[in-house]
Amino acid sequence: MPDLVIKNARIFIDDAIQPMEIAVDNGKISKLAKIISAEEYNQVIDAKGALVLPGAIDVHVHFRDPGMTKKEDWYTGSCAAAAGGVTTVIDHPNTIPPTIDLDSFKKKQKEAKKSIIDYGINAGVTGNLKPLKELWELGATAFGEIFLAESTASLNVNYRTLKEALPVIGNLGAVACIHAEDEETRQKFVHLLKGALAPESYSKSRPALSEKIAVENAIKFGKDTKIHFCHISAHESLEAIKKAKNENKNITCEVAPHHLFLTTKDYKRLGTLGKMNPPLRDYYSQQSLWEGLNDGTVDVIASDHAPHLEHEKMTDIWTAPAGVPGVETMMPLMLMAVKRNLTTLNRVLEVTSQNPARIFSLKKGVLAPGYDADIVILGEAREIRKEKLHSKAGWTPYNGMEGMFPRMTISRGDIVCEDGDIIAKRGRGRFIAGQGLVIEPESDMD
């Protein structure tokens, strides 16, 4: 007898939206059928003809915990994720302390137990490469962001370290997640723009050229390593990736919603709230990213959820911290893009569920028997309002835009959010260990 049955659902299968019912046993999907006939269920959910999707996997979040919990913590960040239809997140290493050795990894694991959804933890890369194997065996999902230019927490490395690290990561069979901006180019343009206070100056200080150079160098140094480029923002670097993917199947890339839905023109509205790394780009790059999404060059959409409190951003463009919140609005914006015919539902499911699961080796992301029952029942479109969101940041760069929010979010068969209300217990989320996890042998001692 199934634990849960979702009736009167519509799911996207075989390139079409079809009526379907879903049975769940022990947190996993056990059956899909037009009608699931059984007289008794522990729980029945009537989807009422709504579109039902696999929960999104956001492979790039910064939940600021440990060390910066005034901005976010694992509980509030996971609540924001669930409210936006995200059922799994992967957290990146630039916390305090940064996740770069066994002690800091275990500390983050301890704090992450507050999460209401499942999570992975990436390990950082610095000049000291010795901990990489141990971090992989401890269950790190991947390595990175590997910062190639100055950014939050100053974890950037030079190309010499990158050249040394990539073969080590490749030999482990792990993925290297690259934040591609060239530090030398950044420094040169920052110097040229010294004294310029217009917010647009920040985009000029980290030009598309910087991203392109870093992308090309990472591709050159990592030929035998799985390389995943984080938050690609510029036409030039996307073209370099597109060319390289024809020769190297180990290369994947992601784009963040803020580079799809915002441009440098939004500085007029957002001011310093629009500061992030890499920065906002022009309309031409924005349209190139949409083309890359639709032609398959872009493998993943990830939020790069990087919350700061609003008052922290209320200073000059050079002093304001870089980053915007986005885990709760990622899927609503992408689904609204489907409604506006900017992309297809098939592509959105590929880049938010299927591809992230494949690239990072997760048994998630598909509505099929044997997979985790991470399920979203879609609701109606509504206006994005900052006061309705769950992040501690308390603001959003998308305020006033429309999004398709979930009516219900289900994680491993448990309802975690319904109509925007969090109903999951703190700490129900599970750590999803990476492929390198070494299980300690059980002791023979009683």
Buried (B, 14 or more C-beta within 10 A) or exposed (E): EBBBBBBBBBBBEEEEEEEBBBBBBEBBBBBBEEEBEEEEBEEBBEBEEBBBBBBBBBBBBBBBBBBBBEBBBBBBBBBBBBBBBBBBBBBBBBBEBBBBBEEBBEBBBEBBBBBBBBBBBBBBBBEEBEBBBBBBBBBBBBBBBBBBBBBBBEBBBEBEBBBBBBBBBBEBEBBBBBBBBBBBBBBBBBEEBEEBEEBBBBBBBBBBBBBBBBBBBBBEBBBEBBBBBBBBBBBBBBBBBBEBBEEBEBBBBBBBBBBBBBBBBBBEEBBBBBBBBBBBBBEEBBEBBBBBBEEEBBBBBBBBBBBBBEEBBEEEBBEBBBBBBBBBBBBBBBBBBBEEEBBBBEBBBBBBBBBBBBBBBBEBBBBEEEBBBBBBBBBEEBEBEBEEBBBBBBBBBBBEBBBBBBBBBBBBBBBBBBEBEBBBEBBBBBBBBBBBEEEEEEEEEE
